[in-house]
């Protein structure tokens, strides 16, 4: 893969803005597990090798069982995720695949009922943020930095 620009160096103000979004999300009530599921699932959909590698390792280091990590891309076919987690994964997919239908009324209404508006706003912002990171990583070939140990 061709080496490409480093966004942190070439556009530090923009990069810092995205980091501030990430830092804000870390200060909300959104759980580490929920953020991790959002990050990994969106990264899988976006084929972002760098982020898939990073977020899989983060979840594993946080104690997430490997069986669940292996099944995230097939979450609808399993019973290893809670209803809450399935709803978060559904939101992640619908927003990441925005061009297909966007966030459906059904998913939105279930989420407001289960999480409330404030927590749902954190979920939405987390999905938006990882999608920005994925696009930066894919556009700059960061996947070539992934090393298997």
C-alpha positions as CSV (number, residue, x, y, z in Angstrom):
1,X,0.0,0.0,0.0
2,X,1.1,3.5,-0.8
3,X,2.1,5.6,2.2
4,X,-0.3,8.5,2.6
5,X,-0.5,11.7,4.6
6,X,-0.7,11.9,8.4
7,X,-3.9,13.8,9.2
8,X,-2.6,14.7,12.7
9,X,0.3,16.5,11.1
10,X,-1.3,18.0,8.0
11,X,-4.6,19.1,9.7
12,X,-3.9,19.3,13.4
13,X,-6.9,21.6,14.2
14,X,-9.4,19.2,12.5
15,X,-7.7,16.2,14.1
16,X,-7.9,17.9,17.6
17,X,-11.6,18.6,17.0
18,X,-12.3,14.9,16.5
19,X,-10.2,14.0,19.6
20,X,-12.3,16.5,21.6
21,X,-15.4,14.7,20.5
22,X,-13.9,11.4,21.6
23,X,-12.8,12.9,25.0
24,X,-16.3,14.3,25.5
25,X,-17.8,10.8,24.9
26,X,-15.5,9.4,27.5
27,X,-17.0,11.9,30.0
28,X,-20.6,10.8,29.4
29,X,-22.5,7.9,30.9
30,X,-22.0,5.8,27.8
31,X,-20.4,2.6,29.1
32,X,-17.0,1.4,27.9
33,X,-18.6,-1.8,26.7
34,X,-21.2,0.0,24.6
35,X,-18.6,2.3,23.1
36,X,-16.5,-0.7,22.3
37,X,-19.3,-2.6,20.5
38,X,-20.2,0.6,18.5
39,X,-16.6,1.1,17.5
40,X,-15.9,-2.5,16.5
41,X,-19.2,-3.0,14.6
42,X,-18.9,0.3,12.6
43,X,-15.2,-0.5,11.8
44,X,-16.2,-3.9,10.5
45,X,-18.9,-2.4,8.2
46,X,-16.4,0.3,7.0
47,X,-13.6,-2.3,6.4
48,X,-11.3,-0.3,8.6
49,X,-8.5,-2.8,9.4
50,X,-6.7,-0.4,11.7
51,X,-9.8,0.3,13.8
52,X,-11.0,-3.3,13.8
53,X,-7.6,-4.4,15.2
54,X,-7.5,-1.6,17.8
55,X,-11.0,-2.0,19.1
56,X,-10.9,-5.8,19.1
57,X,-7.8,-5.6,21.3
58,X,-9.4,-3.0,23.6
59,X,-12.5,-5.1,24.1
60,X,-10.5,-8.2,24.7
61,X,-8.3,-6.4,27.2
62,X,-11.4,-5.1,29.0
63,X,-12.5,-8.7,29.5
64,X,-14.9,-9.2,26.6
65,X,-15.0,-13.0,25.8
66,X,-13.5,-13.9,22.4
67,X,-16.7,-15.8,21.4
68,X,-18.6,-12.5,21.6
69,X,-15.9,-10.7,19.6
70,X,-16.1,-13.3,16.9
71,X,-19.8,-13.1,16.7
72,X,-20.3,-9.3,16.5
73,X,-20.7,-9.3,12.7
74,X,-23.5,-11.9,13.1
75,X,-25.1,-10.5,16.2
76,X,-28.6,-10.9,14.9
77,X,-28.1,-14.7,14.6
78,X,-26.9,-15.2,18.2
79,X,-28.1,-15.2,21.7
80,X,-24.8,-13.9,23.3
81,X,-25.8,-10.2,23.2
82,X,-28.4,-8.6,25.4
83,X,-31.4,-6.9,24.0
84,X,-29.7,-3.6,25.0
85,X,-26.5,-4.5,23.1
86,X,-28.5,-5.7,20.1
87,X,-30.3,-2.4,19.9
88,X,-27.0,-0.5,20.1
89,X,-25.6,-2.7,17.3
90,X,-28.7,-2.1,15.2
91,X,-28.4,1.7,15.7
92,X,-24.7,1.4,14.7
93,X,-25.5,-0.4,11.5
94,X,-28.4,1.8,10.5
95,X,-26.3,5.0,11.0
96,X,-23.1,3.6,9.5
97,X,-25.1,2.3,6.5
98,X,-27.0,5.6,6.3
99,X,-27.4,5.4,2.5
100,X,-29.7,2.3,3.0
101,X,-32.4,3.7,5.1
102,X,-30.9,5.7,8.0
103,X,-32.1,5.3,11.6
104,X,-35.5,3.7,11.3
105,X,-38.5,5.0,13.4
106,X,-38.8,1.6,14.9
107,X,-35.2,1.5,16.1
108,X,-35.3,5.1,17.2
109,X,-38.5,4.6,19.2
110,X,-37.2,1.4,20.9
111,X,-33.9,3.2,21.8
112,X,-35.7,6.2,23.3
113,X,-37.9,3.9,25.3
114,X,-35.0,1.8,26.5
115,X,-32.2,4.3,26.9
116,X,-33.9,7.7,27.1
117,X,-33.0,10.7,24.9
118,X,-29.7,11.6,26.6
119,X,-28.1,8.2,26.5
120,X,-29.3,7.7,22.9
121,X,-27.7,11.0,22.0
122,X,-24.4,9.6,23.3
123,X,-24.9,6.5,21.3
124,X,-25.5,8.5,18.1
125,X,-22.5,10.7,18.7
126,X,-20.3,7.6,19.3
127,X,-21.4,6.1,16.0
128,X,-20.8,9.4,14.2
129,X,-17.3,9.7,15.8
130,X,-16.1,6.2,14.9
131,X,-17.3,6.7,11.4
132,X,-15.2,9.8,11.1
133,X,-12.1,7.9,12.5
134,X,-12.8,5.0,10.1
135,X,-12.9,7.3,7.1
136,X,-9.7,8.9,8.1
137,X,-7.9,5.6,8.6
138,X,-9.2,4.1,5.4
139,X,-8.4,7.3,3.4
140,X,-4.8,7.4,4.7
141,X,-4.1,3.6,4.5
142,X,-3.6,3.2,8.2
143,X,-4.6,-0.5,7.8
144,X,-1.1,-1.0,6.5
145,X,0.2,-0.3,10.0
146,X,-1.6,-3.3,11.5
147,X,0.9,-5.9,12.7
148,X,-0.1,-9.4,13.8
149,X,1.7,-10.5,16.9
